[in-house]
Amino acid sequence: MNILVTGASGQLGHDLVIELAARGHHVTGVSSKECNLTDPAAIHSCLTALRPDAVMHCAGYTAVDQAEDDAERCDRINRAGTEALARACAELGSKLLFISTDYVFPGDGLRPWEPDDQPEPLNVYGMSKYRGEEAVHRYVEKHFIVRISWLFGLNGKNFVKTMLRLGAEREQLTVVNDQIGSPTYTKDLSVLLADMIVTERYGTYHATNEGFCSWYEFACAIMAEAGLPARVLPVSSDQYPSRAKRPANSRMSKDKLTQNGFDRLPPWQDALRRYLAELKENDNG
């Protein structure tokens, strides 16, 4: 297949380009400089020049707290940019896979969110991604919407890297223990997305590594696996205020993956072990 990957310089896009190329696809990875999501004409030109069979849209505005004060730009990239991409895909007959987020949900309750639950975002970022989802639904019949959460990968910043740095610098860390979700390794996710794009099993999916934990539990696991002595203390979200409100319950059901014949991702604990080994190998290399 001829596949275009947006956000190729980001965590997920980077690994996805590698995975697709390894499977023999003709892959073009573009960054925001090469496909400006704030410029609909540039998006259209990019797609018409490449005429991809499929677009895997990993790019987006992801600065969640900053978005609260930069709502216009966040919306221009995540909603309007996605809409322009969707229109171009519809014109060319290309499949579109759009990466969305657990932040489209309000985060109340304890049960895992199902793909067809009604989104009610708590923050600007979540709303912009939900509006992007709506645009994909509206314009592209051959679409996948894949909601993900708590990404970590080799390329770029993430919670694991931050914890490793702070754990080496400090004796004690405080991490929120009342936000529950699923850490997700970009290498594992890329395998699933590469499996998905060659099918016609369209629809909205949730895709994360298996298992749930709090950010506090995740931080404790990072320290233990990395052999760092830093002590991690749990705090509530009220004790650690942020500009954007986060959902307390980011549990997402992956049953639809199984129902549609896709392999679910390994447990997050296993993913973390492999990721730390990858980081160590990369540092040594």
ZAMI-615256 format. One record per residue (C-alpha): z, x, y. Coordinates in steps of 0.25 Angstrom, whole numbers, plus 2048, in hexadecimal, padded with zeros to 3 digits. Example, Ala and Ser with C-alpha at 12.3 -4.5 7.8 and 13.67 -1.06 7.14 Angstrom:
<rs>
81F / 831 / 7EE;
81D / 837 / 7FC;
</rs>
This chain:
<rs>
800 / 800 / 800;
7FE / 804 / 80E;
80C / 802 / 814;
811 / 804 / 823;
820 / 807 / 824;
826 / 806 / 832;
833 / 80D / 836;
82E / 819 / 82D;
837 / 822 / 834;
844 / 81A / 831;
84D / 81A / 825;
846 / 80F / 81D;
838 / 812 / 822;
839 / 821 / 81E;
83D / 81E / 810;
833 / 812 / 80E;
827 / 81B / 812;
82B / 825 / 808;
82D / 81B / 7FD;
820 / 814 / 800;
818 / 821 / 800;
81E / 825 / 7F3;
819 / 818 / 7ED;
80A / 81C / 7F1;
809 / 812 / 7FD;
802 / 816 / 80A;
80D / 816 / 814;
80D / 817 / 823;
81B / 819 / 829;
81C / 816 / 838;
827 / 818 / 842;
82A / 811 / 84F;
821 / 81B / 856;
815 / 818 / 84D;
817 / 809 / 84D;
81F / 804 / 859;
826 / 7F7 / 855;
827 / 7F3 / 864;
818 / 7F3 / 866;
811 / 7E8 / 85E;
803 / 7EE / 861;
808 / 7FB / 85B;
80D / 7F4 / 84F;
800 / 7ED / 84D;
7F8 / 7FA / 84F;
800 / 801 / 845;
7FE / 7F7 / 83A;
7EF / 7F4 / 83D;
7ED / 803 / 83C;
7F4 / 805 / 82F;
7F1 / 7F7 / 829;
7FC / 7F8 / 81F;
7FE / 7EF / 812;
80D / 7EE / 816;
816 / 7F2 / 821;
825 / 7F6 / 81E;
82C / 7F4 / 82B;
838 / 7FD / 82B;
838 / 800 / 83A;
841 / 7F9 / 844;
84C / 7F9 / 84F;
859 / 7FC / 847;
863 / 801 / 852;
86C / 7F5 / 84F;
876 / 7F7 / 85A;
86C / 7FB / 864;
864 / 7EF / 862;
86F / 7E6 / 868;
86B / 7ED / 876;
85C / 7EF / 872;
859 / 7E1 / 86D;
84B / 7E1 / 873;
846 / 7EE / 86D;
84D / 7EA / 85F;
846 / 7DD / 85F;
838 / 7E3 / 864;
839 / 7ED / 858;
83F / 7E4 / 84D;
839 / 7D7 / 850;
82D / 7D8 / 859;
829 / 7E5 / 852;
82A / 7DF / 844;
823 / 7D3 / 849;
817 / 7DB / 84E;
817 / 7E3 / 840;
817 / 7D5 / 839;
80B / 7D0 / 841;
803 / 7DC / 83E;
807 / 7DB / 82F;
802 / 7CD / 82F;
7F5 / 7D0 / 835;
7F2 / 7DC / 82B;
7F8 / 7D4 / 81F;
802 / 7DF / 81D;
80F / 7DD / 816;
81C / 7DF / 81E;
829 / 7E4 / 81A;
834 / 7E3 / 825;
841 / 7EA / 824;
84C / 7E1 / 829;
85B / 7E2 / 829;
868 / 7DC / 824;
86B / 7DA / 833;
863 / 7CD / 833;
86F / 7C6 / 82D;
87C / 7C2 / 834;
885 / 7C9 / 82A;
88F / 7BE / 827;
894 / 7BA / 81A;
895 / 7C3 / 80D;
889 / 7BF / 805;
87D / 7C8 / 805;
872 / 7C2 / 80E;
865 / 7BD / 807;
857 / 7C0 / 80C;
855 / 7B1 / 810;
863 / 7B0 / 818;
861 / 7AC / 826;
862 / 7B9 / 82F;
86C / 7B8 / 83B;
86C / 7C6 / 841;
879 / 7CB / 849;
872 / 7D5 / 851;
865 / 7D8 / 859;
860 / 7E2 / 84E;
862 / 7D7 / 843;
85B / 7CD / 84B;
84F / 7D6 / 84E;
84D / 7D8 / 840;
84E / 7CA / 83C;
844 / 7C6 / 847;
83B / 7D1 / 840;
83D / 7CA / 833;
838 / 7BD / 839;
82C / 7C4 / 83E;
828 / 7C9 / 831;
82A / 7BB / 82B;
822 / 7B5 / 835;
816 / 7BE / 835;
815 / 7C5 / 827;
813 / 7BD / 81A;
814 / 7CA / 811;
821 / 7CF / 816;
82E / 7D5 / 811;
83B / 7D5 / 819;
845 / 7DE / 814;
853 / 7DE / 819;
85B / 7EB / 818;
868 / 7F1 / 81C;
870 / 7FE / 81E;
865 / 808 / 81C;
867 / 816 / 819;
85C / 820 / 817;
858 / 82F / 819;
850 / 82D / 826;
858 / 829 / 832;
866 / 825 / 835;
86F / 81C / 82D;
87E / 818 / 829;
87E / 822 / 81E;
87A / 82E / 826;
884 / 82A / 831;
88F / 829 / 827;
88C / 837 / 821;
88C / 83D / 82F;
899 / 836 / 834;
89F / 839 / 826;
89D / 848 / 828;
8A2 / 848 / 836;
8AE / 83F / 836;
8BA / 83D / 82D;
8BA / 82E / 82F;
8B0 / 823 / 831;
8B1 / 814 / 834;
8A6 / 80B / 82E;
8A5 / 7FB / 82F;
8A9 / 7F4 / 822;
8A6 / 7E6 / 825;
896 / 7E7 / 825;
891 / 7E6 / 817;
883 / 7E9 / 812;
87A / 7F2 / 80A;
876 / 801 / 80D;
868 / 803 / 80A;
861 / 810 / 806;
853 / 811 / 80C;
84D / 818 / 800;
851 / 80C / 7F7;
84D / 802 / 801;
83F / 809 / 802;
83D / 808 / 7F3;
83F / 7F9 / 7F4;
836 / 7F7 / 800;
82B / 7FF / 7FA;
82C / 7F6 / 7ED;
82C / 7E9 / 7F6;
820 / 7EC / 7FF;
816 / 7EC / 7F4;
81A / 7DE / 7EF;
817 / 7D1 / 7F5;
826 / 7CC / 7F3;
827 / 7C9 / 802;
834 / 7C4 / 808;
841 / 7C8 / 80E;
84A / 7D1 / 806;
857 / 7D9 / 807;
857 / 7E7 / 803;
863 / 7F1 / 803;
86A / 7F9 / 7F8;
872 / 7F1 / 7EF;
881 / 7EF / 7F2;
889 / 7EC / 7FF;
893 / 7F4 / 807;
899 / 7F5 / 815;
895 / 800 / 81E;
8A3 / 806 / 81B;
8A1 / 806 / 80C;
894 / 80C / 80E;
89A / 817 / 817;
8A5 / 81A / 80C;
89A / 81B / 802;
892 / 825 / 80B;
89E / 82E / 80D;
8A1 / 82E / 7FE;
893 / 831 / 7F9;
892 / 83C / 804;
89F / 842 / 801;
8A4 / 841 / 80F;
8B3 / 840 / 812;
8B2 / 837 / 81E;
8BB / 82B / 81D;
8B4 / 81D / 820;
8BD / 812 / 826;
8B8 / 803 / 826;
8B8 / 7FC / 833;
8B3 / 7EE / 837;
8A7 / 7EB / 83F;
8B0 / 7E6 / 84A;
8B6 / 7F4 / 84A;
8A9 / 7FB / 84B;
8A1 / 7F2 / 855;
892 / 7F4 / 857;
888 / 7EF / 861;
881 / 7E6 / 856;
888 / 7DD / 84D;
886 / 7E1 / 83E;
886 / 7D7 / 833;
893 / 7D8 / 82A;
88B / 7D3 / 81E;
87E / 7DA / 81B;
87E / 7D8 / 80C;
870 / 7D4 / 808;
86B / 7CE / 7FB;
860 / 7D5 / 7F4;
85E / 7CB / 7E9;
850 / 7C7 / 7EF;
84C / 7D6 / 7EB;
84F / 7D3 / 7DD;
849 / 7C5 / 7DD;
83C / 7CB / 7E2;
83C / 7D7 / 7D8;
840 / 7E2 / 7E1;
84A / 7ED / 7DC;
857 / 7ED / 7E4;
85C / 7F9 / 7EB;
867 / 802 / 7E4;
876 / 801 / 7E8;
879 / 807 / 7F6;
883 / 810 / 7F0;
878 / 817 / 7E7;
86E / 817 / 7F3;
879 / 81E / 7FC;
87A / 829 / 7F1;
86B / 82B / 7F1;
86A / 82B / 800;
875 / 836 / 802;
86E / 83E / 7F7;
861 / 83C / 7FF;
868 / 841 / 80C;
86E / 84D / 805;
860 / 851 / 7FF;
859 / 84F / 80D;
864 / 857 / 814;
862 / 862 / 809;
853 / 861 / 80A;
</rs>
